[in-house]
Amino acid sequence: MFKRKPLSLAVSIAALAAPALHAQDIGLVEEVVVRATPIRDSQAAALEAKRESNNVVDIISSDTIGRFPDQNLADSLGRLPGLAIERDQGQARFINFRGAPFRWTAIAFDGMDVLGAENGRIPRFDSFPSVITSSVVANKAITPDIPGEAVAGFVDIRTFNPFDIEGPALSLEGGLGEQDLGDGQVEKYNGRASWSNETLGIVVFASHNGRDQITDNREYEIEQEPAGGVRVNNLDLRSYFVDREDNAYGTTVEYRPQEDVRVFASMLFSEFIDYEQRNQFDFDFADGDNPGFGLSGQPLTPDTGFQSVVEVTRALEDGLYRNFTRPITIGADFPFADAWEVKARLNYTETGNETILPLPFSVGGLAGASYDVRDIEDPVINVFQPGAATLADAVPMDINDVQYAATLGLIFRNELNTEAWKLRLDAERDVEFLPTPARLKIGFQYDTREAVGGDALTFGAPPSADPADFVTNTPWYSDFDQSLGATYYQNTELRDVWLNDGADFAIPFDADSLVEIEEEIVAGYAMITQDFDWGNVVYGARVEYTDYTTDGPSINVEFDSQYFDILPSAHVNIDVAEDVKLRLSASSGISRPTYTELRASASVSPVERAVSGGNPTLNAENAWGGDASLEWYFAPASLLSAAVFYRSVDDVIYEDSSTIDGGLYVPADAGTPYQISGPLNGDDGEMTGFEVNFIGQATDLLPSPFDGFGVTANLTLLDSEFDTLGGNSFSLPGTSDLIFNASLYYEKYGLSARVNYQYRDEWLSTTENTAQPEFWDEQERVDLSVRYILPFEMPGDAQVTVFANANNLTNFVDVRFINTSATPNQVEGYGRRYLVGVRVDI
């Protein structure tokens, strides 16, 4: 159980300087310089790099990331125009880039694109802590040297370079805090050490973030009554103990024997781990054979009611969630034939995503229960002895006294591991073309990828011990109604008994879930950057050839498919005035199915001529679109910009039912249509958006001390749609109609304080059930960050900074619903989070 631990300070040492400017490999965007400067100088550096770019981008500099109260890059990226966050138990996890599905975003480390840890395609930003990063470049309009998988955008995560600081440097930071729901401890530690001279440099860094939290969860099966109110079919109350951490470490060694030659090797390991204990009570009020009535034949009345008999189940999970990403790159930059500048990279990347959930699952419990869901997000349940005719006759009962017919051993396991090798060559040179000065860039990339995994769900032998022997007297930590009177169980001790009984949680994967995929991608591109007095034009094309094979025990033969794509793009950057830039872009891209969707394994029923599972015949989603952006840089650290964009997407992938040739699975049924349920290609989709972004400083407008104020605000309006094969229309998963971010900050006299507000309205979470689409309701967050540089002389010219972060100050809860917000199916709260610490720059 969590115990209250006092907030305390942890002393740290940090380097005075951050990264130096150098050219970015991808998108022609430069690295950001920040040398221990305050917020506005950091913004000025980021805006200058944005201004000089040849495509539509947004940039976060290292110092800006350090000043956000963020634990991972998803939180930081969520503050940029058009980028929105999807969370799990309050943890920022995925990015909806301009409202697009997760898989339409590609990520890279230092210009080398890597696979996502979720289903092989989807980046999980909860494993990337902000502090390992020198800058992040969010490319919104894609150039030919960017992989075609970046349909919505391309996020390039730049890590620290050993030549950013000359000589020896050391940076350490630490802090402790508290999650107020459950009094769980929050901790943050990170460090970086580097050394360089004129030719050799090395940097090592490490990061750890930990938080113990309670997640308060209510799940529902309810229906709207025609006459008003809601009818309760099922209420599921859960409390989670979550021990959550992310860890990262890495190193880069670089050798520069002469000015234009660079040889390096780099490694990064980043992981997210979630140890989770679930205490759960599920109350089934409805009689499935007699809708509208309870198990005892009593009618289910809207909003409030009593049932003399309900079925109770109990689950006591002690599980694990883990994902990791490990890219290793060796590379060289060198001149060739007196004219070409060549960059060669060889990369190996491994990702993993693992879930193990053992649940002692008690079923067949009986009790009487009353319910009150007039406040639908905070249901009230009272438990009674079963059998009373009316509520007035009912005798209260302790929830821990419910007797169950049986306890089962339910085990769920999921795992997907990928390995990828990548060889990349880029070369560029100055040329004369039509007949103006221009820059020619060509490149080649070869990828080979493997994915192996699956999932399993089985009922094994339960623990020999009675779960009732592990109940405690500790009430659930909750901001919701506590009428249930639930107390925690000793889940870990019960799990240990189960293991001592010989339980094996590494159960074999189900045959219809197996993922065995090999994929090869060969790509090449050519692009020209042509300079004019009024700006420049960047144009070219990328070609990609994909060959994949997938195998499974259910399919007739190993399935092999190839496709070839030509992906042109053009970008026009016009200097309307000295401080005004107009950008016009047209680009194309391709989104390949995830490895889980593409698997050949499936459950096959020749009698019913039905298949459910993966779909190896899926087409990739092909996209094209345009961007237009007008940017006014009215001061060194200020910006007013507006942008519109459009994307058209063919063959949108979603979950549904259709027909397929049965011979793929049963040779004798070749030519016979089978009904397949799983991922399919729907009709065409489209996405349209408008963004406006303002960054302003009071420096040139107000007298001291008011000149320390600054504000950033951005608003995005989105609209998207695609049609299913059945003719239903949905928005694309992840598209909110409105996204809004605003920050107000003040920095002067060594003080730097920022309050940040984030909002997004409801969005479609999944289309797996087209009859009952699930949505996330609107979300908002208010975060605060305060830093103060101590005005004292320190040994070695050290600079000491104390800081404090506070997250989710309004104690907002997350809600999901089916069809309408009047019928939520999940409400989840986790409280506020606080952290204080110390950083010293030497």
PATI-491727 format. One record per residue (C-alpha): x, y, z; residue in three letters. Coordinates in steps of 0.001 Angstrom, whole numbers, plus 500000, padded with zeros to 6 digits. Layout:
REM residues N
XYZALA/...
This chain:
REM residues 842
500000500000500000MET/501068503566499425PHE/502161505600502432LYS/502477509378502682ARG/506043510464501983LYS/507122514097502499PRO/508018516299499591LEU/511783516712499515SER/514492518301497448LEU/517173516459495508ALA/520362518322494626VAL/521583518214491046SER/524378519499488836ILE/523605520651485282ALA/525709521842482382ALA/525651525558481539LEU/525302525075477842ALA/522894523143475652ALA/523172522055472039PRO/524905524086469342ALA/523358524718465949LEU/524055522183463281HIS/522186521070460181ALA/519419518544460582GLN/519497515487458389ASP/515751515389457829ILE/513534518190456519GLY/516404520727456234LEU/515669522082459707VAL/518507523249461940GLU/519164522159465494GLU/518218524699468151VAL/520782526561470261VAL/519871527159473890VAL/522623528153476324ARG/521042528120479758ALA/518713530891478606THR/515211531720479842PRO/511991530863478052ILE/511911533722475544ARG/515496533151474356ASP/514696529471473934SER/511602530380471910GLN/513634532799469796ALA/516068530016468873ALA/513232527627468006ALA/511442530258465913LEU/514609531126464024GLU/515067527475463071ALA/511398527293462039LYS/511790530447459961ARG/514826529100458086GLU/513267525692457382SER/512196524604453907ASN/508953522933455007ASN/506122523464457505VAL/507464522545460946VAL/507094523292464635ASP/510048522960466998ILE/510575522545470725ILE/514035523358472041SER/515786521525474839SER/515454524311477368ASP/511754524673476626THR/511264520964477241ILE/513144521237480511GLY/510841524048481642ARG/507606522214480910PHE/506206520180483825PRO/506336517088481624ASP/507563513577482203GLN/507560512438478588ASN/507619513796475054LEU/503900513248474470ALA/503113515985477011ASP/505631518323475395SER/504453517671471842LEU/500846518156472930GLY/501586521872473383ARG/502309522407469680LEU/499602523563467255PRO/497516520691465922GLY/499062517968468110LEU/496795516358470704ALA/497414513757473419ILE/495624510505474209GLU/496201509293477758ARG/495867506098479738ASP/495329506470483492GLN/496519510067483150GLY/499744509068481380GLN/500314510847478073ALA/500870507951475684ARG/499991508602472033PHE/499995511636469742ILE/497166512452467359ASN/499191514467464858PHE/496690516963463436ARG/493875514702464589GLY/495066511706462576ALA/495204508047463673PRO/498344507139465627PHE/499957505086462870ARG/500010508066460497TRP/502852509566462527THR/506438508365462022ALA/509263508990464499ILE/513040509194464246ALA/516019509586466535PHE/518587511971465106ASP/517097511598461636GLY/516906507772461608MET/513285506607461525ASP/512405503705463835VAL/509460501358464265LEU/506803502130466834GLY/506586499862469877ALA/502793499500469569GLU/501851496993466835ASN/505115497705465038GLY/503905500986463565ARG/502551503181466367ILE/504968505324468410PRO/504452505195472176ARG/505748508445473585PHE/505305507370477227ASP/508720505689477035SER/510545508827475846PHE/511297511159478783PRO/511703514818477832SER/515052515298479529VAL/517008513023477168ILE/516229515341474279THR/518048518365472876SER/515215519307470518SER/512133517915468816VAL/511169518800465256VAL/507561518133464224ALA/507519518074460419ASN/503993518736459146LYS/504687518955455399ALA/506801516051454186ILE/509822516371451895THR/511136513494449718PRO/513966512702452168ASP/511394511829454850ILE/509969508251454911PRO/506623507850453171GLY/505043506449456345GLU/504758509995457696ALA/501231510597456372VAL/500261513082459090ALA/503698514101460317GLY/507258513158461143PHE/508649513666464656VAL/512440513814464772ASP/513806513479468323ILE/517269514981468571ARG/519483513678471369THR/522526515429472851PHE/525747515627470839ASN/529167515437472582PRO/530416518528470703PHE/527605520700472024ASP/529889521621474948ILE/533666521938474704GLU/535674520230477428GLY/534217518327480377PRO/530642518935481531ALA/528321517241483969LEU/524596517605484478SER/522541515998487243LEU/518992516766488316GLU/516686515308490887GLY/513322515852492489GLY/510689514199494652LEU/506979514766494888GLY/503587513287495508GLU/500491512036493697GLN/497744513336495947ASP/495261510487495310LEU/496768507720497440GLY/499770509788498577ASP/502067507968496150GLY/505653509102495675GLN/506811510826492489VAL/510517510899491654GLU/512644512297488885LYS/516378511803488345TYR/518478512439485272ASN/522065513096484391GLY/524384513790481507ARG/528183513772481288ALA/530197514824478266SER/533736515591477178TRP/535144516834473896SER/538209518393472366ASN/538781519457468776GLU/538528515940467345THR/536961513556469857LEU/533802513752471922GLY/531694511481474119ILE/528408511970475918VAL/526488509616478205VAL/523091510296479733PHE/520457508569481818ALA/516975509346483069SER/514498507863485529HIS/510958508979486291ASN/508844507092488800GLY/505362507613490178ARG/503153505589492479ASP/499541506406491837GLN/495986505328492412ILE/493676505177489427THR/490010505400490377ASP/487873503728487727ASN/484158503237487107ARG/482902501292484082GLU/479313500928482904TYR/476843499070480749GLU/473869501437480650ILE/471128502395478217GLU/469080505511477679GLN/465391505123478489GLU/462943506604475950PRO/461081508410478735ALA/464312509858480183GLY/467103508742482488GLY/469351505716482095VAL/468820502060482856ARG/471650500256484636VAL/472615496829483327ASN/476086496564484844ASN/478325498644487115LEU/482019497833487427ASP/484049499537490189LEU/487857499338490145ARG/490809500771492028SER/494309500387490622TYR/497633500592492447PHE/500058501660489724VAL/503838501649490131ASP/504850503383486917ARG/508312504281485675GLU/510202505209482540ASP/513931504773482168ASN/516334505836479479ALA/520062505830478929TYR/522349506323475984GLY/525737507337474685THR/527338508870471611THR/531009508718470656VAL/532087510962467807GLU/535398511495465989TYR/536105514495463746ARG/539555514089462174PRO/538996517151459983GLN/536398519872459607GLU/534185518141457028ASP/534551514555458263VAL/532537513022461079ARG/532372509424462322VAL/530124508419465220PHE/528323505636467044ALA/525242506180469205SER/522935504057471331MET/519686504811473128LEU/517554502566475327PHE/514188503830476496SER/511513501859478333GLU/508167502288480045PHE/507122499883482849ILE/503765499723484579ASP/503326497381487555TYR/499601497305488143GLU/497414495886490898GLN/493689495870490214ARG/490965495478492850ASN/487637495073491046GLN/484006494387491883PHE/481523493938489056ASP/477761494110489679PHE/475474492549487065ASP/471952493862487610PHE/470306492729484360ALA/468723489476483243ASP/470100488967479763GLY/467136486775478741ASP/464623489334479978ASN/465767492859479000PRO/464704495578481381GLY/464462493228484351PHE/466883492062487017GLY/467926488541487907LEU/465011488191490360SER/462432489406487863GLY/462166492896489317GLN/462087495746486761PRO/465199497902486382LEU/464025501451487059THR/465791504480485550PRO/468496506342487502ASP/467802504801490938THR/466615501411492065GLY/467045498262494120PHE/467520494637493136GLN/467132491867495671SER/469660489706493815VAL/472600490789491662VAL/475573488745490494GLU/478938489894491842VAL/482364489045490412THR/485730489978491904ARG/489151490273490207ALA/492505490770491956LEU/495125491376489274GLU/498853491885489811ASP/500123492507486303GLY/502842494043484155LEU/502894496341481120TYR/506238497086479471ARG/507443498532476197ASN/510896499573475041PHE/512778501019472071THR/516511500449471467ARG/518078502154468399PRO/521809501753467701ILE/523391503749464872THR/526839504061463374ILE/527450506722460775GLY/529861508862458841ALA/529680512239457105ASP/532359512953454499PHE/533028514733451181PRO/533154512780447941PHE/534596513714444534ALA/535191517316445639ASP/531511518219445201ALA/529285515805447090TRP/528561515797450820GLU/527734512227451798VAL/526044510854454915LYS/526040507117455550ALA/524071505431458353ARG/523631501857459522LEU/520958501363462175ASN/519660498464464220TYR/516466499020466200THR/514671496646468519GLU/511259497305470057THR/509168495271472453GLY/505689495489473924ASN/504639493023476626GLU/501576492573478831THR/501065489878481481ILE/497836490007483508LEU/497173487140485938PRO/493749487512487581LEU/492296485332490326PRO/488715485776489177PHE/485902484971491603SER/482477484376490030VAL/478927483541491117GLY/478713485870494097GLY/475205486939495100LEU/474085490061496938ALA/471315492603497018GLY/472208496072495780ALA/470782499546495328SER/472073501988492740TYR/471929505716492127ASP/473351507047488839VAL/471761510498488783ARG/475329511777488873ASP/476378509494486049ILE/480108510050486561GLU/479930509139490272ASP/477595506158490754PRO/476443505107494220VAL/476124501420495117ILE/475043499967498459ASN/475324496240499136VAL/472823494151501137PHE/472133490559502072GLN/470477488891499055PRO/466773488096498915GLY/465057491068500559ALA/461753491954498886ALA/462243495713499193THR/465012498143500049LEU/463290498865503349ALA/463644495181504315ASP/467254494850503144ALA/470079494201505645VAL/473406495941504872PRO/476260493621503948MET/480059494066503857ASP/481284493658500284ILE/484088491411501546ASN/481519488993503003ASP/480099488061499598VAL/480468484326498996GLN/481486483209495514TYR/480661479969493744ALA/484204479574492396ALA/487526481319491890THR/489095480874488465LEU/492646481521487311GLY/492359483882484367LEU/495631484721482577ILE/496065487167479713PHE/499364487601477869ARG/500297489782474902ASN/503676490354473293GLU/505101491781470091LEU/508816492134469377ASN/510343493722466294THR/513844493879464891GLU/514872496159462053ALA/518085496820460147TRP/518369499978458106LYS/521021501201455661LEU/520738504788454521ARG/522876506874452150LEU/522283510565451442ASP/524345512794449151ALA/523934516432448178GLU/525750519050446154ARG/525361522500444630ASP/524202522589441008VAL/523042525082438404GLU/519480524349437371PHE/517112526311435081LEU/519672528154435339PRO/519596529360438945THR/521695528132441896PRO/520190524996443419ALA/520928522184445827ARG/520512518591444640LEU/519953515865447219LYS/519593512171446457ILE/519323509172448723GLY/518789505447449119PHE/517381503466452027GLN/517009499739452613TYR/514983498343455532ASP/514514494776456622THR/512087494155459470ARG/510796491175461435GLU/507872491023463860ALA/507001488103466130VAL/504336487897468810GLY/500770487083469708GLY/498360487012472598ASP/496700484424474786ALA/493765484224477167LEU/493251481128479245THR/491630479853482419PHE/494174477931484430GLY/494167476418487895ALA/493386479119490499PRO/495550479826493564PRO/495237477254496291SER/494612479979498884ALA/491256481654499432ASP/491442485291498224PRO/489338486262501250ALA/492378485481503404ASP/494237488385501766PHE/491759491186502421VAL/493025494225504365THR/491367496955506388ASN/492628499728504095THR/489719501475502332PRO/489997502316498654TRP/491596505689497971TYR/488940507518495999SER/487556510904495064ASP/484333509140494046PHE/481520507945496289ASP/482689505329498806GLN/479326503781499687SER/480578500365498497LEU/482950500247501472GLY/485589498328499513ALA/489002497624501032THR/492190496517499315TYR/493494492975498982TYR/497112491855499117GLN/497305491120495400ASN/501071490563495240THR/501006488033498083GLU/498116486193496411LEU/500037486146493135ARG/503091484713494940ASP/500969481884496303VAL/499747481214492799TRP/503329481058491497LEU/504354478772494355ASN/501507476491493308ASP/503330476074489995GLY/501380478563487880ALA/503026479469484569ASP/502090482937483330PHE/504155482546480128ALA/501285480740478441ILE/501588479912474713PRO/499970482316472274PHE/496619481457470731ASP/497054480178467182ALA/494669482757465731ASP/496688485639467220SER/500210484744466084LEU/502234487447464348VAL/505043486234462093GLU/505885488897459524ILE/508959489760457495GLU/509068493012455602GLU/511541494627453214GLU/511349498224452065ILE/513598499684449377VAL/513372503450448899ALA/515088506108446871GLY/514513509815446379TYR/515722512875444563ALA/514948516466445468MET/516055519921444432ILE/516105523090446502THR/516103525998444097GLN/516825529505445392ASP/515274532707444045PHE/515317536344445119ASP/511840535887446627TRP/512497532564448438GLY/512938528997447313ASN/511219525931445922VAL/511817522374447138VAL/510494519586444934TYR/511156515965444108GLY/509822512477444587ALA/510352509398446685ARG/509799505843445462VAL/509210502958447855GLU/508964499244447104TYR/507497497046449852THR/507639493243450039ASP/506141491463453029TYR/505436487871453937THR/503168486711456720THR/502525483224458006ASP/500126481640460443GLY/498854478167461334PRO/495391478941459929SER/496401480106456476ILE/496823477766453512ASN/500225479021452363VAL/502704481677453328GLU/501165484912452093PHE/503422487231450129ASP/502588490665448746SER/504417493532447079GLN/503486497073446195TYR/505260500022444645PHE/504572503675445426ASP/505709506952443894ILE/505410509814446391LEU/505998513272444891PRO/506057516510446872SER/506669520210446313ALA/507180523108448710HIS/507208526812447868VAL/508610529226450493ASN/507964532876449681ILE/509524535812451547ASP/506536538140451397VAL/508415540657453524ALA/511502540648455701GLU/509511539229458604ASP/506656537465456745VAL/506863534052455087LYS/504257532244453010LEU/504582528482452575ARG/502659526341450076LEU/503154522560450068SER/501804519503448308ALA/502877516053449461SER/501935512378449445SER/502471509426451761GLY/501666505817452554ILE/500546504174455809SER/501154500448455970ARG/498882498241458129PRO/500113497433461622THR/501643494013462133TYR/498688492862464217THR/496303493854461435GLU/498463492271458744LEU/498978488898460433ARG/497891485788458563ALA/496702483940461665SER/492967483762462201ALA/490153481633463610SER/488565479690460733VAL/485176477932460705SER/484665475970457420PRO/481141475016458539VAL/480048478632458995GLU/482419479842456279ARG/483681482502458649ALA/487096483906459510VAL/488079486290462304SER/491555487638462969GLY/494193489356460888GLY/493872490229457231ASN/497008489724455089PRO/495188491093452014THR/494957494624453427LEU/496015497484451205ASN/498160500272452556ALA/496479503622453064GLU/497615506134450432ASN/497397509840451124ALA/497934513116449348TRP/497276516650450458GLY/498359520229450746GLY/499415522834453311ASP/499380526620453256ALA/500973528619456062SER/501449532369456589LEU/504009533242459308GLU/504712536715460707TRP/507884536911462830TYR/507128540325464311PHE/509846540121467013ALA/512859537847467734PRO/510860535556470043ALA/507368536284468728SER/505170534796466035LEU/501693535066464602LEU/500871532360462083SER/497897530741460424ALA/497800527522458420ALA/495284525384456566VAL/495794521806455453PHE/493981518992453686TYR/494596515264453393ARG/492774512736451227SER/493308509095452199VAL/492435506031450120ASP/491623502614451669ASP/491207503729455299VAL/491780500731457604ILE/489159499977460249TYR/487445496979461923GLU/484385495477460202ASP/483068492416458332SER/483331491622454628SER/483996488699452282THR/487241486999451320ILE/488228484010449188ASP/487916480956451437GLY/490683479218449504GLY/493204481380451321LEU/492426479371454454TYR/490759476132453168VAL/492161474954449783PRO/489013472987448938ALA/486934476158449221ASP/488912478168446665ALA/486508480621445037GLY/483971480259447863THR/483266483513449714PRO/483968483465453441TYR/482834486152455878GLN/485878487777457501ILE/485678489874460668SER/488696492013461416GLY/490657494880459864PRO/489384495896456429LEU/489889498692453926ASN/486998501120453972GLY/486097503789451491ASP/488109506927451057ASP/488569509425453879GLY/489603513025454200GLU/490874515430456837MET/490809519224456847THR/492207521631459417GLY/492946525226460335PHE/495659526291462801GLU/496457529658464321VAL/499461530185466591ASN/500543533209468640PHE/503737533667470650ILE/504199537095472164GLY/506528538836474604GLN/505966542001476643ALA/509642542992476406THR/509123545752473822ASP/505665546827475005LEU/505628547225478788LEU/507981548833481327PRO/509826546884483998SER/508849544746485872PRO/505917543930483570PHE/508230543279480617ASP/508824539773481948GLY/505388538534480838PHE/504848536338477795GLY/502038534329476294VAL/501673531473473826THR/498357530278472441ALA/497309528075469559ASN/493952526930468241LEU/493270524099465794THR/489950523362464108LEU/489648519925462510LEU/487169517965460444ASP/487536514411459149SER/485402511629457749GLU/485585508200456198PHE/482930505718455087ASP/482750502070456101THR/481895499309453661LEU/478406499257455172GLY/477845502922454390GLY/478334504290457916ASN/480313507527458244SER/482728508220461076PHE/485355510771461868SER/488885509413461710LEU/490009507984465068PRO/491753510713467044GLY/490110513743465421THR/488827516347467846SER/486937519222466259ASP/488833521713468430LEU/492249521705470119ILE/493419524652472203PHE/496619525337474142ASN/497573528464476066ALA/500477529398478342SER/501063532512480412LEU/504520532950481849TYR/506659535444483717TYR/510438535445483917GLU/512624538084485475LYS/515104538402488347TYR/515980534697487999GLY/512339533629488331LEU/510633531668485557SER/506991530670486101ALA/504537529219483590ARG/500921528077483801VAL/499673526018480866ASN/496159525077479785TYR/495269522309477312GLN/491868521457475885TYR/490520519117473233ARG/486892518211472614ASP/485525514706472122GLU/487065512289469599TRP/486495508808468261LEU/488613506253470088SER/487990503129468028THR/485929501780465156THR/486229498139466181GLU/482478497998466781ASN/480771500095464129THR/477381499614465791ALA/478603501147469073GLN/481507503537468443PRO/483486504517471533GLU/484482508135472091PHE/486680510008474523TRP/484844512966476019ASP/486410516417476077GLU/489577516801478156GLN/491386519688479769GLU/494579520011481786ARG/496074522835483837VAL/499788522526484712ASP/502186524839486540LEU/505982525079486436SER/508145527402488549VAL/511948527751488423ARG/514235530112490307TYR/517983530593489823ILE/519587531214493207LEU/521506534547493229PRO/524583533180495002PHE/528154532568493905GLU/528885528868493769MET/532179526971493476PRO/533199526514489869GLY/530741529205488713ASP/527883526799489318ALA/524321527961488773GLN/521737526486491141VAL/518097526302490104THR/515240525137492310VAL/512044524065490585PHE/508491522949491297ALA/505966521321488966ASN/502255520732489477ALA/500115518731487049ASN/496358518371486605ASN/495641521176489049LEU/491889521033488402THR/491773517302489243ASN/490149516567485901PHE/488781513059485272VAL/488728511273481909ASP/485460509965480458VAL/484717507614477580ARG/481247507028476182PHE/479255505013473648ILE/477446507069471011ASN/476579509915473387THR/478067511472476518SER/474777510658478293ALA/475867506995478341THR/479494506853479519PRO/481159503469479646ASN/484214504544481668GLN/485137507302484128VAL/488703507485485391GLU/490375509750487949GLY/493928509845489284TYR/494350513184491072GLY/496940515927491023ARG/500713515470490895ARG/503409517626492516TYR/507196517581492283LEU/510005519793493617VAL/513717519541492952GLY/517074521226492458VAL/519337521616489439ARG/522880523020489449VAL/524616524220486277ASP/528415524165486297ILE/
